[in-house]
Amino acid sequence: MSKAVIFFAPGLEECEGLLCVDLLRRSGVEVTIAAVGGEKIVKSARSISVVADALAEELDYSAFDAAILPGGIPGVDNLKADATVRKVCTEFAAAGKVVAAICAAPSVLAAFGILQGKKATVYPGMEDKLIAAGAEYTGLPITLDGNIITGEALGAAIPFALALASRLAGQQASNAVKQGIVYRY
């Protein structure tokens, strides 16, 4: 069974984060919600409190296969400022492990230097941050380039999570989740 960590920082886009957790767990991926900011209860961009599984700085990341960043403002700024998130994302990218980000969060990967020479998407209007970091902006809802998976915005959260499920649990598991939630697009 694959294992993924998803970083929840104060101000996250809760729908992107929780939808990823939900669909990945349905596909059989073991997902750990890691709280950034020193508190296990993370308040989202719309003041929804989410209880994380662990504090980001307390986890051993050696057993994880993927790191995921949801968007949200100011969540992405909190992700970008966190030393653990930076370390995990850069080490995973270098090791060929899956690194995924949606909405504004691909700008965090750009700031970490992970998108140099990669195709990626991001929330419309933020593409300059990717281009400045050496990425090729696609403008697509979902972009896969090797071990890097990026999603455009909340509207792409289901296909983003299904792409992660396919990569981490296999196409059959992803298809079963897609059928189970009656996702026809």
Salt bridges, closest charged atoms under 4 A:
GLU13 OE1 - ARG46 NH2 2.20
GLU14 OE2 - ARG46 NE 2.87
ASP22 OD1 - ARG26 NE 2.40
GLU30 OE2 - LYS3 NZ 3.72
ASP53 OD2 - ARG25 NH2 3.20
GLU91 OE2 - LYS87 NZ 3.07
